[in-house]
Amino acid sequence: MGSITRVLPPISTAEAALPGNGMPSKEDAPRGLSSAIFTPLKIGNGTITLSHRIVLAPLTRNRGVPLKPDATPEEPNRIWYPGDLIKEYYVQRTTPGGLLITEGLPPNLEGNGMPGVPGLFCNEQKKGWKSVVDAVHAKGGYIYAQLWNAGRASIPQFTGTPTISASATPYEGDEPYSYPPPGSSKQVMYREFPPKELSHEGIKKQIADYVTAAKAAIEECGFDGVELHGGNGYLPEQFLSSNINKRTDEYGGTPEKRCKFVLELMDALAGAIGEDRLAIRLTPFGLYNQARGMQRMETWGHLCRQLKKKHNLSYVHFLEPRYEQVHSLEEKNKYLESWGFKDVTLKTFRDIFGDTPFFSAGGWNDKNTWGVLEEKTYDAFAIGRLFLSTPDLVKRFEKGQPLNAYDRSRFYGPFPDQQQHLGYTDYPVFEDVEKSGKPLVK
């Protein structure tokens, strides 16, 4: 398909925002190896023991290899698989006893929201992911596959299929799809391509495709587990969000009914691969992809109580309430206050899940993590952008060394082949920082 430049949103001040209570670590908090970060954690109902509590968060970086490299605008490539570069990326961030969560892997064509994303629904993809998993295991690490279905956060020109969602609810306003369609240099608006409401048969098909991908992840690729991406305004959250889900059948209309799709999906996944290997990521206060529904606590509270009641999950993974992909901290706080959540934290969900390992993501760094785990607030931190820029991040936490700054302009590919590694696998370890000239986070 060639190089495609994604038009990024402006830098958000939320990138520097402190999550949780908005305070940096206490001066007297234990640090380095004396911190609870470097104590073991059992996940998978005791089947896996992590040696530390820093997890690589899932990061879509669009570095997949096109299955059809000679594609044309008339016959575009629609499938990507993980090659040696993606394997190198994960291996660089592998530590003995550490956990990695992959970028979101679409379980089918219509589930892919962006070019360059390696899925998990064809043989080339399975072979590529098996190579990644084997390399991570050889270095002593663990790795979960995150399954991701973009739903309406896509356009048919890329997938070659109709766009799907809980309801036929178009995007509001003039929000553009991030990439120009194949053969074009101009972006299009999401609202120009409203999704198709999934029928009952369509819902069954999507669940079946998730299950097929999950079984392939475990049985063919050797992943240690599967995490369902249930947030960020993608298909599961499109069912959860009242502003998107306008259904009047058993899948919509009340908080309980809006949870039905996700609960059925998790039931099917647990039956296919076992609860020990199953996790979920949720963003109950997120706004990404116009997920702006009301009844937040009623909906996500019901969902989480049912998940806890029905399943002994490997872990649960939440995004901090004040962290947002695009909006500034000030904008996000206005939304939270308008919902009556001025002082909201994840404590309600932590309490619901009890002894299920609880991961928190969103804004964590080497300045604000110390002392948090000691208070039993969470069990582990999922760190993304700083782990991207700092392949030896765990070692630097251990030794109190500063982290590399990330290059936001290199977040999202695809880039020309000779540039794919830039801002991806070329970040230096600490020993090479001075020689490389890469800036450090201040």
Secondary structure in CASP SS format (residue, H / E / C, confidence):
PFRMAT SS
TARGET T0000
AUTHOR 0000-0000-0000
METHOD secondary structure of the structure
MODEL  1
M C 1.00
G C 1.00
S C 1.00
I C 1.00
T C 1.00
R C 1.00
V C 1.00
L C 1.00
P C 1.00
P C 1.00
I C 1.00
S C 1.00
T H 1.00
A H 1.00
E H 1.00
A H 1.00
A C 1.00
L C 1.00
P C 1.00
G C 1.00
N C 1.00
G C 1.00
M C 1.00
P C 1.00
S C 1.00
K C 1.00
E C 1.00
D C 1.00
A C 1.00
P C 1.00
R C 1.00
G H 1.00
L H 1.00
S H 1.00
S C 1.00
A H 1.00
I H 1.00
F H 1.00
T C 1.00
P C 1.00
L E 1.00
K E 1.00
I E 1.00
G H 1.00
N H 1.00
G H 1.00
T C 1.00
I E 1.00
T E 1.00
L E 1.00
S C 1.00
H C 1.00
R C 1.00
I E 1.00
V E 1.00
L E 1.00
A C 1.00
P C 1.00
L C 1.00
T C 1.00
R C 1.00
N C 1.00
R C 1.00
G C 1.00
V E 1.00
P E 1.00
L C 1.00
K C 1.00
P C 1.00
D C 1.00
A C 1.00
T C 1.00
P C 1.00
E C 1.00
E C 1.00
P C 1.00
N C 1.00
R C 1.00
I C 1.00
W E 1.00
Y E 1.00
P C 1.00
G C 1.00
D H 1.00
L H 1.00
I H 1.00
K H 1.00
E H 1.00
Y H 1.00
Y H 1.00
V H 1.00
Q H 1.00
R C 1.00
T C 1.00
T C 1.00
P C 1.00
G C 1.00
G C 1.00
L E 1.00
L E 1.00
I E 1.00
T E 1.00
E E 1.00
G E 1.00
L E 1.00
P C 1.00
P C 1.00
N C 1.00
L H 1.00
E H 1.00
G H 1.00
N C 1.00
G C 1.00
M C 1.00
P C 1.00
G C 1.00
V C 1.00
P E 1.00
G C 1.00
L C 1.00
F C 1.00
C C 1.00
N H 1.00
E H 1.00
Q H 1.00
K H 1.00
K H 1.00
G H 1.00
W H 1.00
K H 1.00
S H 1.00
V H 1.00
V H 1.00
D H 1.00
A H 1.00
V H 1.00
H H 1.00
A H 1.00
K C 1.00
G C 1.00
G C 1.00
Y E 1.00
I E 1.00
Y E 1.00
A E 1.00
Q E 1.00
L E 1.00
W C 1.00
N C 1.00
A C 1.00
G C 1.00
R C 1.00
A C 1.00
S C 1.00
I C 1.00
P H 1.00
Q H 1.00
F H 1.00
T H 1.00
G C 1.00
T C 1.00
P C 1.00
T C 1.00
I E 1.00
S E 1.00
A C 1.00
S C 1.00
A C 1.00
T C 1.00
P C 1.00
Y C 1.00
E C 1.00
G C 1.00
D C 1.00
E C 1.00
P E 1.00
Y C 1.00
S C 1.00
Y C 1.00
P C 1.00
P C 1.00
P C 1.00
G C 1.00
S C 1.00
S C 1.00
K C 1.00
Q C 1.00
V C 1.00
M E 1.00
Y H 1.00
R H 1.00
E H 1.00
F C 1.00
P C 1.00
P C 1.00
K E 1.00
E E 1.00
L C 1.00
S C 1.00
H H 1.00
E H 1.00
G H 1.00
I H 1.00
K H 1.00
K H 1.00
Q H 1.00
I H 1.00
A H 1.00
D H 1.00
Y H 1.00
V H 1.00
T H 1.00
A H 1.00
A H 1.00
K H 1.00
A H 1.00
A H 1.00
I H 1.00
E H 1.00
E H 1.00
C H 1.00
G C 1.00
F C 1.00
D C 1.00
G E 1.00
V E 1.00
E E 1.00
L E 1.00
H E 1.00
G C 1.00
G C 1.00
N C 1.00
G C 1.00
Y C 1.00
L H 1.00
P H 1.00
E H 1.00
Q H 1.00
F H 1.00
L H 1.00
S C 1.00
S C 1.00
N C 1.00
I C 1.00
N C 1.00
K C 1.00
R C 1.00
T C 1.00
D C 1.00
E C 1.00
Y C 1.00
G C 1.00
G C 1.00
T C 1.00
P H 1.00
E H 1.00
K H 1.00
R H 1.00
C C 1.00
K H 1.00
F H 1.00
V H 1.00
L H 1.00
E H 1.00
L H 1.00
M H 1.00
D H 1.00
A H 1.00
L H 1.00
A H 1.00
G H 1.00
A H 1.00
I H 1.00
G C 1.00
E H 1.00
D H 1.00
R H 1.00
L E 1.00
A E 1.00
I E 1.00
R E 1.00
L E 1.00
T C 1.00
P C 1.00
F C 1.00
G C 1.00
L C 1.00
Y H 1.00
N H 1.00
Q H 1.00
A C 1.00
R C 1.00
G C 1.00
M C 1.00
Q C 1.00
R H 1.00
M H 1.00
E H 1.00
T H 1.00
W H 1.00
G H 1.00
H H 1.00
L H 1.00
C H 1.00
R H 1.00
Q H 1.00
L H 1.00
K H 1.00
K H 1.00
K H 1.00
H C 1.00
N C 1.00
L C 1.00
S C 1.00
Y E 1.00
V E 1.00
H E 1.00
F E 1.00
L E 1.00
E C 1.00
P C 1.00
R C 1.00
Y C 1.00
E C 1.00
Q C 1.00
V C 1.00
H C 1.00
S C 1.00
L H 1.00
E H 1.00
E H 1.00
K H 1.00
N H 1.00
K H 1.00
Y H 1.00
L H 1.00
E H 1.00
S H 1.00
W C 1.00
G C 1.00
F C 1.00
K C 1.00
D C 1.00
V C 1.00
T C 1.00
L C 1.00
K H 1.00
T H 1.00
F H 1.00
R H 1.00
D H 1.00
I H 1.00
F H 1.00
G C 1.00
D C 1.00
T C 1.00
P C 1.00
F E 1.00
F E 1.00
S E 1.00
A E 1.00
G C 1.00
G C 1.00
W C 1.00
N C 1.00
D C 1.00
K C 1.00
N C 1.00
T C 1.00
W C 1.00
G C 1.00
V C 1.00
L H 1.00
E H 1.00
E H 1.00
K C 1.00
T C 1.00
Y C 1.00
D C 1.00
A E 1.00
F E 1.00
A E 1.00
I E 1.00
G C 1.00
R H 1.00
L H 1.00
F H 1.00
L H 1.00
S H 1.00
T C 1.00
P C 1.00
D C 1.00
L H 1.00
V H 1.00
K H 1.00
R H 1.00
F H 1.00
E H 1.00
K H 1.00
G C 1.00
Q C 1.00
P C 1.00
L C 1.00
N E 1.00
A C 1.00
Y C 1.00
D C 1.00
R H 1.00
S H 1.00
R H 1.00
F C 1.00
Y C 1.00
G C 1.00
P C 1.00
F C 1.00
P C 1.00
D H 1.00
Q H 1.00
Q H 1.00
Q C 1.00
H C 1.00
L C 1.00
G C 1.00
Y C 1.00
T C 1.00
D C 1.00
Y C 1.00
P C 1.00
V C 1.00
F H 1.00
E H 1.00
D H 1.00
V H 1.00
E H 1.00
K H 1.00
S H 1.00
G C 1.00
K C 1.00
P C 1.00
L E 1.00
V C 1.00
K C 1.00
END
